[in-house]
Structure formats: C-alpha cells, structure tokens
Amino acid sequence: MPQDNILLITTDQQRFDTVNAWGNRSIFTPHLNYMAAMGTSFTECYAGCPICVPSRTTIMTGREGYESGVVSNASHQTFMERCTKEGSTLPALLTAAGYQTCAKGKMHFEPPRTNYGFEHMRLPLDYMREYDKKQPDARPKVHGIGECEMEPVLSTVSEKDSITTWIADEAIDFLETRDTTRPFFLWTSFTKPHPPFDPCPNYWALYDNIPLPAPVTGDWSSTVEETPQGFLAGAYENTNMHLLGPEQKQASRRAYYACITQVDYQLGRIFGALRENDLFKNTWVIFTSDHGEMLGDHHMSQKNLFFEGSAHVPLLIMPPQGRNIPHNLRTDRPVTLADIYPTILGMANVDCPAEVSGMSLLAPDAIPEDRLFFGNSLNRNFCVMENKIKLVYSATGDHRLLFDLKKDPMEQHDLSRDPAYADTLNHLWKLLLSHTKEHTPEALTPEGEFITYDAPRFPGDMPGRWFGFHYHDYTVDTFH
C-alpha cells in the first residue's frame, strides 16, 4: 500500500482558546473549523517546555525538554547533532523511509541553516533576503516593534508581501513541484502570531466592533502588585504588559487575533492546493503551535510559564478523506507535543524509536485519562498535572500555586492553602521533586529541594531588558 503524505502545520505562540470551533465566538478561524469538522480535536494538548526552540526540538525528536536538556532557546545544537547522527530526527527517519522531506517557514534551528534531516528548507531568513532586493517597493518590519513587544502595530507591507503569505506561497510551491513518485512530509511553520503583533490592515479591520474576551485575573492575581512576582519576571524582562491599561491590552489582543486569522485564511489557499492536486485523499494534516501566549492573563505576557495561556496549545489532526475514518471528534484526554513524533511515524508506517516519551495519537481512546504531565522551563518554572489538578512552581520567588482545572479552567482560584487539597498538594509536590531529581538534578540542592532565586522587588524590576530587537541580523532564524 502506498505511504500517505503528511502535512504538519504549526503556528508560533498561539494559545489553545483561539479556535472558533472550540467555542471562541470572537475569532475568525474558518479553516481550523474545517479541520475540526473533518478530523479530531485534541483539546488538552500541552507543551512540556513552552518556549520556541525546546518545543521544536520535542517535535523533531519525541523527547521532552527535561529529557533532552533543551529547556531554553540558548542552544539545542549538541542534542540535535547527536540525534541527526543517529538518524533519529523525524525528517531523518522519514527521508530514510523514502519520503521527500521539506520545511517551509520558521525552524529556529541552531545553527540556523542546519537541516537536521530535512532534504530542503526555506526559512524566514530567505524571506528577508528576498525583500531586501525589493526595496523600496516593499519593506517588511520597518515599524520598529521588536520580536517580544506586546504593543500592537500594523504591517508595513501589504498582504501579498507579508511573511505569512510568503510561507503559504512556499508551501503551495512545494505541493505543485514535488516529486510525485514519493510520499512527502512537509512542515509548514508560520511565524505568527508571535510578536510583533503586526497584522496587515485588512485583518485588523475585520475586528472592528467585535468584543474580545478580556484578560482574566484570580484571587491570587487581583493586581500586578499582589501577583507572585517570580511568575512575572519573564514578562518584565521582555514586555511592557504590566504598564498597559485595559483598552491597550484589548488592542494588543485584537492585533493578536488578527494575526491568527491572517494565518488561518492562508490555510484556505494551502487546502485549495491540496484539493486541486488531488491530495486530500492520501494526506494527513496536523495543526498545532509550539506554545501559547499569556496575553495579559494574570497581568502576564509571553510564554515559558505553565499557566493555561502559555502551555496549553491547539492540536487538530485531519485524516485522509474518503476512508471512512471517523471525523468531527473531540477528546479531552491529556496529550503533549512529544506525541506528534510517534504519531507522524505511525502515519508513515515507520518504526518509532523505543526511547521517546511521546505516544501515538492515532487511537485517541488509548490515551490514559490519568496520564501525568510534567513540565520544566528554563530550570526555573516547573509543573506537574494529574487528573486535571495542576501544580505550578516558580523557583524565582519560590512560589507554588494549585488549580483544579475541572472546576476552574482559567486558574483563577489558588488551592495551595485550601485544607481540602492539602493531601493532593503534598502528593503532587513529591511527584515533582522526584521527577526533577531523576531528570534535572541540577535544579535541586544537595538536600533535594529546589534551588531558588530572588523574585523582582517591585513591578517591572529586572536587571536587563530584551524586547527582541532584530532588524538585519541574518545569523539567527527569529524573524517574525
């Protein structure tokens, strides 16, 4: 039987609650809705390290950040070089199995043009180089807002010249010019809605007069000052979210939603190319994101935290059409980005290495309902979750919070001091310490307790600020 094609589509920094078909009545996502109707929605997918490079490393290798040691954007080169030499990266295995493997869009590999098993790649660096040659006709990113800043701004190029359209163009070009004698694995990796939140003006206009959900706060985060400051350290370092007023935060949310809709509408073009090339019948389509975005929830912004806005991401899988595979399904069983690796290998009928931590999602009913989730970000933020009871810990400030997501899905009520949850807190804390001792002992003292760090002394107190200033540096694949 011929092998199926596989199209993996990812966005960057898209939180879980930004899919219209999943209940958000403020956002336009017609093509994610199409995937939900024609496939399976995995509504409880989490990033084990909600940062760009660690999540992409997990997708490429099936290993969580706490296993690979890749828990920051600093570098994954040593681990990825080892996996490539072993032939165990996802594209290396698929290439060896006869697949034509191609990446279009943001990979965020180090070094940036290392292919780690892909036969061909086209990166945002190539987009920027192309548009350098088109000046003054089109000049992307001359608005001055950096790669981390949360302030809204409009694109300085038209839709046809945007990086979102360019990535879709590249994906469609591959679909139309591929080697038709081989199955393909195409990773189409959009850079949005990662900041800068700079949608093209026509997408900004779509959200005129549409009320958007406001950021949430809780009994532990009523004001910026009352929020445990260790959890805010990253936001203080990278953004001005703590300084924005309610209307300003909603303007940022509007720009964020507009960027997501701009990506979604380009999915319509890619799906059109699949139909016109008769590929829906033998192509699996997977959609997810590397991590979310706090977007003002609990006064926070950016990622790297294990709150819902940051670590909880969308995941949809659409099977080849016409095979009577059940569709329009929804499961709330816990899954992680590490599951994508064995799932894709299962779609390709390629044996999965034994040491991976993920599990195939091709049989959703086989996913354990009580599956444990562990997270480690920067060796500073940690998480353990069991049966939708989540414990989050910040070594910066030595903060613990406990949430029952079944009753409190947006983490507004801290249960860490509730006597009724004392045994649960103790149980999860012991699990987290044991897991950290096994996988990340460098985060612990010789006595087996977490190494702690000083929290910011007051709102906005950070020794350094990095707003993601990138303009002409082509040595890093971080243009958005």
Disulfide bonds with the S-S distance in Angstrom:
none
